[in-house]
């Protein structure tokens, strides 16, 4: 099961364009995988995928806000 989660993390993080988004994906996948593990059997992989997407979106919004912010 751990191999599947690690494979999913590697595949999804490889798709991201910037290191910040990849870092967010890995963090989200870890948290989502653990949460999915505690929800029930077979949910760790789904939790990792969703956690990756949510964290990636969060960090993308944060990076966009920093780029458009006039106060650097």
N, CA, C and O atoms as a printed pandas DataFrame, in Angstrom:
     atom_number atom_name residue_name chain_id  residue_number  x_coord  y_coord  z_coord
0              1         N          UNK        A               1    0.821   -1.186    0.000
1              2        CA          UNK        A               1    0.000    0.000    0.000
2              3         C          UNK        A               1    0.871    1.258    0.000
3              4         O          UNK        A               1    0.553    2.248   -0.659
4              5         N          UNK        A               2    1.962    1.202    0.743
5              6        CA          UNK        A               2    2.850    2.351    0.792
6              7         C          UNK        A               2    3.479    2.606   -0.575
7              8         O          UNK        A               2    3.704    3.755   -0.958
8              9         N          UNK        A               3    3.759    1.539   -1.300
9             10        CA          UNK        A               3    4.310    1.698   -2.642
10            11         C          UNK        A               3    3.334    2.427   -3.556
11            12         O          UNK        A               3    3.743    3.272   -4.353
12            13         N          UNK        A               4    2.062    2.111   -3.448
13            14        CA          UNK        A               4    1.048    2.775   -4.278
14            15         C          UNK        A               4    0.963    4.260   -3.958
15            16         O          UNK        A               4    0.863    5.093   -4.858
16            17         N          UNK        A               5    1.003    4.581   -2.683
17            18        CA          UNK        A               5    0.939    5.986   -2.278
18            19         C          UNK        A               5    2.171    6.740   -2.771
19            20         O          UNK        A               5    2.059    7.849   -3.293
20            21         N          UNK        A               6    3.327    6.145   -2.607
21            22        CA          UNK        A               6    4.557    6.792   -3.049
22            23         C          UNK        A               6    4.576    6.957   -4.566
23            24         O          UNK        A               6    5.056    7.972   -5.071
24            25         N          UNK        A               7    4.058    5.972   -5.295
25            26        CA          UNK        A               7    3.980    6.073   -6.746
26            27         C          UNK        A               7    3.038    7.194   -7.156
27            28         O          UNK        A               7    3.348    7.968   -8.061
28            29         N          UNK        A               8    1.892    7.285   -6.497
29            30        CA          UNK        A               8    0.940    8.348   -6.806
30            31         C          UNK        A               8    1.542    9.723   -6.514
31            32         O          UNK        A               8    1.366   10.657   -7.296
32            33         N          UNK        A               9    2.239    9.848   -5.411
33            34        CA          UNK        A               9    2.874   11.118   -5.065
34            35         C          UNK        A               9    3.925   11.483   -6.103
35            36         O          UNK        A               9    4.001   12.632   -6.538
36            37         N          UNK        A              10    4.723   10.517   -6.494
37            38        CA          UNK        A              10    5.771   10.778   -7.479
38            39         C          UNK        A              10    5.182   11.187   -8.820
39            40         O          UNK        A              10    5.691   12.101   -9.469
40            41         N          UNK        A              11    4.126   10.524   -9.236
41            42        CA          UNK        A              11    3.506   10.858  -10.516
42            43         C          UNK        A              11    2.864   12.238  -10.500
43            44         O          UNK        A              11    3.031   13.015  -11.440
44            45         N          UNK        A              12    2.139   12.540   -9.446
45            46        CA          UNK        A              12    1.446   13.821   -9.383
46            47         C          UNK        A              12    2.434   14.963   -9.163
47            48         O          UNK        A              12    2.273   16.038   -9.741
48            49         N          UNK        A              13    3.444   14.745   -8.341
49            50        CA          UNK        A              13    4.407   15.816   -8.112
50            51         C          UNK        A              13    5.283   16.049   -9.331
51            52         O          UNK        A              13    5.809   17.147   -9.510
52            53         N          UNK        A              14    5.449   15.044  -10.167
53            54        CA          UNK        A              14    6.213   15.211  -11.391
54            55         C          UNK        A              14    5.493   16.065  -12.415
55            56         O          UNK        A              14    6.126   16.622  -13.312
56            57         N          UNK        A              15    4.195   16.175  -12.294
57            58        CA          UNK        A              15    3.387   16.956  -13.218
58            59         C          UNK        A              15    3.483   18.447  -12.913
59            60         O          UNK        A              15    3.333   19.277  -13.809
60            61         N          UNK        A              16    3.728   18.782  -11.672
61            62        CA          UNK        A              16    3.752   20.196  -11.287
62            63         C          UNK        A              16    4.925   20.916  -11.926
63            64         O          UNK        A              16    5.968   20.318  -12.192
64            65         N          UNK        A              17    4.746   22.194  -12.168
65            66        CA          UNK        A              17    5.741   22.963  -12.903
66            67         C          UNK        A              17    6.795   23.607  -12.008
67            68         O          UNK        A              17    7.950   23.736  -12.414
68            69         N          UNK        A              18    6.424   24.004  -10.820
69            70        CA          UNK        A              18    7.367   24.727   -9.971
70            71         C          UNK        A              18    7.667   23.920   -8.709
71            72         O          UNK        A              18    6.849   23.103   -8.285
72            73         N          UNK        A              19    8.826   24.145   -8.113
73            74        CA          UNK        A              19    9.165   23.420   -6.889
74            75         C          UNK        A              19    8.222   23.711   -5.729
75            76         O          UNK        A              19    7.985   22.840   -4.892
76            77         N          UNK        A              20    7.684   24.923   -5.670
77            78        CA          UNK        A              20    6.770   25.267   -4.582
78            79         C          UNK        A              20    5.508   24.416   -4.673
79            80         O          UNK        A              20    5.026   23.911   -3.660
80            81         N          UNK        A              21    4.982   24.258   -5.859
81            82        CA          UNK        A              21    3.778   23.456   -6.014
82            83         C          UNK        A              21    4.062   21.982   -5.750
83            84         O          UNK        A              21    3.214   21.279   -5.200
84            85         N          UNK        A              22    5.234   21.512   -6.131
85            86        CA          UNK        A              22    5.595   20.123   -5.858
86            87         C          UNK        A              22    5.722   19.894   -4.358
87            88         O          UNK        A              22    5.307   18.857   -3.841
88            89         N          UNK        A              23    6.293   20.865   -3.671
89            90        CA          UNK        A              23    6.433   20.760   -2.225
90            91         C          UNK        A              23    5.055   20.703   -1.572
91            92         O          UNK        A              23    4.831   19.921   -0.648
92            93         N          UNK        A              24    4.132   21.536   -2.057
93            94        CA          UNK        A              24    2.772   21.516   -1.533
94            95         C          UNK        A              24    2.075   20.208   -1.823
95            96         O          UNK        A              24    1.316   19.705   -0.995
96            97         N          UNK        A              25    2.328   19.655   -2.993
97            98        CA          UNK        A              25    1.722   18.385   -3.367
98            99         C          UNK        A              25    2.197   17.274   -2.449
99           100         O          UNK        A              25    1.401   16.447   -2.006
100          101         N          UNK        A              26    3.470   17.253   -2.166
101          102        CA          UNK        A              26    4.009   16.199   -1.307
102          103         C          UNK        A              26    3.453   16.336    0.106
103          104         O          UNK        A              26    3.065   15.345    0.725
104          105         N          UNK        A              27    3.415   17.562    0.611
105          106        CA          UNK        A              27    2.851   17.771    1.953
106          107         C          UNK        A              27    1.385   17.354    1.994
107          108         O          UNK        A              27    0.955   16.659    2.914
108          109         N          UNK        A              28    0.629   17.780    1.002
109          110        CA          UNK        A              28   -0.792   17.439    0.965
110          111         C          UNK        A              28   -1.026   15.953    0.814
111          112         O          UNK        A              28   -1.951   15.403    1.411
112          113         N          UNK        A              29   -0.196   15.295    0.021
113          114        CA          UNK        A              29   -0.344   13.858   -0.179
114          115         C          UNK        A              29   -0.064   13.091    1.106
115          116         O          UNK        A              29   -0.735   12.103    1.404
116          117         N          UNK        A              30    0.913   13.539    1.854
117          118        CA          UNK        A              30    1.219   12.873    3.114
118          119         C          UNK        A              30    0.050   13.014    4.086
119          120         O          UNK        A              30   -0.397   12.034    4.682
120          121         N          UNK        A              31   -0.435   14.233    4.236
121          122        CA          UNK        A              31   -1.551   14.479    5.161
122          123         C          UNK        A              31   -2.813   13.752    4.687
123          124         O          UNK        A              31   -3.512   13.126    5.484
124          125         N          UNK        A              32   -3.097   13.839    3.391
125          126        CA          UNK        A              32   -4.280   13.172    2.854
126          127         C          UNK        A              32   -4.195   11.666    2.942
127          128         O          UNK        A              32   -5.197   10.999    3.202
128          129         N          UNK        A              33   -3.010   11.121    2.729
129          130        CA          UNK        A              33   -2.830    9.677    2.840
130          131         C          UNK        A              33   -3.042    9.177    4.252
131          132         O          UNK        A              33   -3.665    8.136    4.462
132          133         N          UNK        A              34   -2.527    9.913    5.220
133          134        CA          UNK        A              34   -2.719    9.533    6.623
134          135         C          UNK        A              34   -4.203    9.648    6.999
135          136         O          UNK        A              34   -4.756    8.759    7.647
136          137         N          UNK        A              35   -4.833   10.741    6.589
137          138        CA          UNK        A              35   -6.261   10.917    6.898
138          139         C          UNK        A              35   -7.089    9.824    6.226
139          140         O          UNK        A              35   -7.995    9.265    6.844
140          141         N          UNK        A              36   -6.787    9.521    4.980
141          142        CA          UNK        A              36   -7.511    8.456    4.282
142          143         C          UNK        A              36   -7.296    7.099    4.917
143          144         O          UNK        A              36   -8.205    6.269    4.931
144          145         N          UNK        A              37   -6.115    6.865    5.438
145          146        CA          UNK        A              37   -5.823    5.607    6.118
146          147         C          UNK        A              37   -6.726    5.426    7.331
147          148         O          UNK        A              37   -7.221    4.328    7.586
148          149         N          UNK        A              38   -6.938    6.503    8.075
149          150        CA          UNK        A              38   -7.771    6.413    9.268
150          151         C          UNK        A              38   -9.258    6.395    8.941
151          152         O          UNK        A              38  -10.058    5.957    9.768
152          153         N          UNK        A              39   -9.650    6.862    7.748
153          154        CA          UNK        A              39  -11.060    6.817    7.363
154          155         C          UNK        A              39  -11.498    5.387    7.119
155          156         O          UNK        A              39  -12.561    4.968    7.579
156          157         N          UNK        A              40  -10.694    4.650    6.408
157          158        CA          UNK        A              40  -11.065    3.262    6.158
158          159         C          UNK        A              40  -10.153    2.618    5.149
159          160         O          UNK        A              40   -9.277    3.256    4.564
160          161         N          UNK        A              41  -10.381    1.344    4.962
161          162        CA          UNK        A              41   -9.531    0.566    4.071
162          163         C          UNK        A              41   -9.671    1.045    2.629
163          164         O          UNK        A              41  -10.780    1.219    2.125
164          165         N          UNK        A              42   -8.550    1.251    1.985
165          166        CA          UNK        A              42   -8.547    1.636    0.589
166          167         C          UNK        A              42   -8.682    3.124    0.335
167          168         O          UNK        A              42   -8.691    3.544   -0.822
168          169         N          UNK        A              43   -8.785    3.925    1.368
169          170        CA          UNK        A              43   -8.964    5.356    1.189
170          171         C          UNK        A              43   -7.655    6.143    1.263
171          172         O          UNK        A              43   -7.658    7.352    1.032
172          173         N          UNK        A              44   -6.553    5.494    1.575
173          174        CA          UNK        A              44   -5.274    6.200    1.702
174          175         C          UNK        A              44   -4.825    6.760    0.371
175          176         O          UNK        A              44   -4.357    7.897    0.308
176          177         N          UNK        A              45   -4.954    5.991   -0.692
177          178        CA          UNK        A              45   -4.532    6.457   -2.008
178          179         C          UNK        A              45   -5.410    7.608   -2.489
179          180         O          UNK        A              45   -4.906    8.591   -3.033
180          181         N          UNK        A              46   -6.703    7.489   -2.293
181          182        CA          UNK        A              46   -7.612    8.573   -2.672
182          183         C          UNK        A              46   -7.335    9.818   -1.832
183          184         O          UNK        A              46   -7.359   10.933   -2.352
184          185         N          UNK        A              47   -7.076    9.636   -0.557
185          186        CA          UNK        A              47   -6.762   10.763    0.315
186          187         C          UNK        A              47   -5.474   11.456   -0.099
187          188         O          UNK        A              47   -5.374   12.681   -0.040
188          189         N          UNK        A              48   -4.485   10.666   -0.520
189          190        CA          UNK        A              48   -3.216   11.238   -0.969
190          191         C          UNK        A              48   -3.416   12.050   -2.244
191          192         O          UNK        A              48   -2.856   13.136   -2.386
192          193         N          UNK        A              49   -4.204   11.530   -3.156
193          194        CA          UNK        A              49   -4.444   12.250   -4.410
194          195         C          UNK        A              49   -5.194   13.551   -4.163
195          196         O          UNK        A              49   -4.825   14.592   -4.707
196          197         N          UNK        A              50   -6.226   13.502   -3.360
197          198        CA          UNK        A              50   -7.012   14.701   -3.068
198          199         C          UNK        A              50   -6.178   15.697   -2.264
199          200         O          UNK        A              50   -6.229   16.899   -2.526
200          201         N          UNK        A              51   -5.419   15.214   -1.298
201          202        CA          UNK        A              51   -4.564   16.094   -0.509
202          203         C          UNK        A              51   -3.540   16.802   -1.377
203          204         O          UNK        A              51   -3.256   17.982   -1.171
204          205         N          UNK        A              52   -2.988   16.090   -2.342
205          206        CA          UNK        A              52   -2.025   16.685   -3.262
206          207         C          UNK        A              52   -2.673   17.804   -4.064
207          208         O          UNK        A              52   -2.108   18.891   -4.184
208          209         N          UNK        A              53   -3.843   17.547   -4.607
209          210        CA          UNK        A              53   -4.526   18.551   -5.418
210          211         C          UNK        A              53   -4.915   19.779   -4.602
211          212         O          UNK        A              53   -4.767   20.909   -5.067
212          213         N          UNK        A              54   -5.403   19.562   -3.405
213          214        CA          UNK        A              54   -5.818   20.680   -2.558
214          215         C          UNK        A              54   -4.620   21.529   -2.150
215          216         O          UNK        A              54   -4.674   22.757   -2.226
216          217         N          UNK        A              55   -3.551   20.889   -1.723
217          218        CA          UNK        A              55   -2.367   21.639   -1.313
218          219         C          UNK        A              55   -1.725   22.347   -2.494
219          220         O          UNK        A              55   -1.241   23.470   -2.357
220          221         N          UNK        A              56   -1.718   21.704   -3.646
221          222        CA          UNK        A              56   -1.162   22.328   -4.848
222          223         C          UNK        A              56   -1.956   23.582   -5.207
223          224         O          UNK        A              56   -1.380   24.611   -5.559
224          225         N          UNK        A              57   -3.275   23.488   -5.115
225          226        CA          UNK        A              57   -4.123   24.651   -5.398
226          227         C          UNK        A              57   -3.861   25.770   -4.391
227          228         O          UNK        A              57   -3.779   26.942   -4.760
228          229         N          UNK        A              58   -3.732   25.403   -3.134
229          230        CA          UNK        A              58   -3.476   26.398   -2.082
230          231         C          UNK        A              58   -2.166   27.145   -2.336
231          232         O          UNK        A              58   -2.126   28.374   -2.272
232          233         N          UNK        A              59   -1.104   26.406   -2.621
233          234        CA          UNK        A              59    0.191   27.041   -2.850
234          235         C          UNK        A              59    0.216   27.831   -4.153
235          236         O          UNK        A              59    0.930   28.829   -4.254
236          237         N          UNK        A              60   -0.549   27.403   -5.144
237          238        CA          UNK        A              60   -0.629   28.169   -6.392
238          239         C          UNK        A              60   -1.310   29.513   -6.146
239          240         O          UNK        A              60   -0.867   30.537   -6.666
240          241         N          UNK        A              61   -2.371   29.514   -5.366
241          242        CA          UNK        A              61   -3.058   30.759   -5.035
242          243         C          UNK        A              61   -2.151   31.674   -4.211
243          244         O          UNK        A              61   -2.136   32.888   -4.412
244          245         N          UNK        A              62   -1.407   31.088   -3.295
245          246        CA          UNK        A              62   -0.491   31.862   -2.461
246          247         C          UNK        A              62    0.616   32.487   -3.313
247          248         O          UNK        A              62    0.973   33.648   -3.111
248          249         N          UNK        A              63    1.158   31.728   -4.258
249          250        CA          UNK        A              63    2.206   32.247   -5.139
250          251         C          UNK        A              63    1.661   33.333   -6.057
251          252         O          UNK        A              63    2.348   34.318   -6.330
252          253         N          UNK        A              64    0.448   33.164   -6.529
253          254        CA          UNK        A              64   -0.180   34.169   -7.393
254          255         C          UNK        A              64   -0.405   35.465   -6.616
255          256         O          UNK        A              64   -0.191   36.555   -7.146
256          257         N          UNK        A              65   -0.833   35.345   -5.372
257          258        CA          UNK        A              65   -1.056   36.535   -4.540
258          259         C          UNK        A              65    0.259   37.273   -4.281
259          260         O          UNK        A              65    0.290   38.503   -4.253
260          261         N          UNK        A              66    1.328   36.526   -4.096
261          262        CA          UNK        A              66    2.628   37.159   -3.865
262          263         C          UNK        A              66    3.138   37.856   -5.118
263          264         O          UNK        A              66    3.777   38.904   -5.021
264          265         N          UNK        A              67    2.865   37.292   -6.301
265          266        CA          UNK        A              67    3.309   37.910   -7.540
266          267         C          UNK        A              67    2.552   39.193   -7.831
267          268         O          UNK        A              67    3.119   40.138   -8.379
268          269         N          UNK        A              68    1.280   39.235   -7.471
269          270        CA          UNK        A              68    0.466   40.419   -7.780
270          271         C          UNK        A              68    0.474   41.454   -6.664
271          272         O          UNK        A              68   -0.044   42.558   -6.832
272          273         N          UNK        A              69    1.054   41.102   -5.535
273          274        CA          UNK        A              69    1.091   42.017   -4.396
274          275         C          UNK        A              69    2.072   43.167   -4.667
275          276         O          UNK        A              69    3.211   42.918   -5.062
276          277         N          UNK        A              70    1.645   44.421   -4.461
277          278        CA          UNK        A              70    2.550   45.545   -4.680
278          279         C          UNK        A              70    3.561   45.696   -3.544
279          280         O          UNK        A              70    4.571   46.382   -3.703
280          281         N          UNK        A              71    3.298   45.059   -2.397
281          282        CA          UNK        A              71    4.174   45.189   -1.229
282          283         C          UNK        A              71    5.062   43.965   -1.112
283          284         O          UNK        A              71    4.707   43.012   -0.418
284          285         N          UNK        A              72    6.180   43.971   -1.758
285          286        CA          UNK        A              72    7.090   42.822   -1.692
286          287         C          UNK        A              72    8.072   42.970   -0.605
287          288         O          UNK        A              72    8.913   42.092   -0.409
